[in-house]
Amino acid sequence: MMLHRRALPGLALAAATPAFAQGHWPDRPIRLVAPYPPGGQTDVVARWLAEQLRTVLPQPIIVENRAGAQGIIGTQAVLAAPPDGYSVLYVNASTTLINPVIHPGPPYDTFRDMAPVVQFGTAALVLTVRPDRGINSLAELLALARQRPGELSYASFGIGSASHLYGAMLEKAAGVRMSHVPYRGSAAAVQDVLAGHAFMSINDEAVSIPQVADGRLKALAVTGTQRIAPLPDVPTFQELGFAGGLEILGFNGLVMRAGTPPAIIQRLADAVLGVIRTAQGRERLAAMRLLLTGLGPEDFASQLRRDAPIWAQAARDSGARVE
């Protein structure tokens, strides 16, 4: 598998570029690439973080949305930049651990090409339907799916995304067949469920919960091993007897290109951790639907290694393929 058959210089934070870059970093604005469209969790968190870091770093962080190909376009933009600490990539499970599996000739290797900086936190995804569908539980949804094989559609935020894989995992675990409809981003996927063009979605808390709170969507289940605070009455898939990957949580974090000087990586990590570990930072992340983990470079690297085989198996089982 692409994630494991090569050496791991990126995750070891190896190979520094010339030392002169370290002492003066940053002496110009830093680019933070959000590889998804505006409006989703990635964009919202990235812009909040950039604003908070204005008082911590001597140079501003400029958020740049580079959407396309399920995060690959933005990822390649950062990995093609010099490893000097001025290009940072916002990552999740899709960009780091799924894309290299579902592409027959992946354009990058996470463990070779990326240097982990910090993981902000984990996030559950929520299965929602419109209330007027008359579905009040996951059991009722699955019963309808069995009656109408292949007819019920689920909207995801891209082919091979975590949203797609969770839907495929549910199909496999429940023995049903549904129709996958990919969108360019989480906000677009939820909007089409609201519009009635898709039957359901398993999507980010950040875009799902406000619609649930307004009564425009009904939540039936959440991923992970524990119920989430904003939806205490909504069970996990695991509680309802469905695992096979549905108990895994996604994550959000930052990486730089492998070869970036470790001192720069650590400085940015310290700056970010200093922001998110405060009471205000924790509260703001929770409002943006992230449960704080606050992992630094080494711990984030370890987490990626542990999660890699789980996501890889889920990706293979889903049959997701991007040519």
Secondary structure, DSSP 8 states (H G I E B T S, - for coil): -TTTSS--TTTTT-----THHHHT--SS-EEEEE-S-TTSHHHHHHHHHHHHGGGTSSS-EEEEE---GGGHHHHHHHHTS-SSSSEEEEE-HIIIIIHHHHSSS-S--HHHHEEEEEEEEEE-EEEEE-GGG---SHHHHHHHHHHSTTTSEEEESSTTSHHHHHHHHHHHHHT---EEEE-SSHHHHHHHHHTTSSSEEEEEHHHHHHHHHTTSSEEEEESSSS--TT-TTS-BTTTTT--TTTT--EEEEEEEETTS-HHHHHHHHHHHHHHHTSHHHHHHHHHTT-EEEEE-HHHHHHHHHHHHHHHHHHHHHHT----
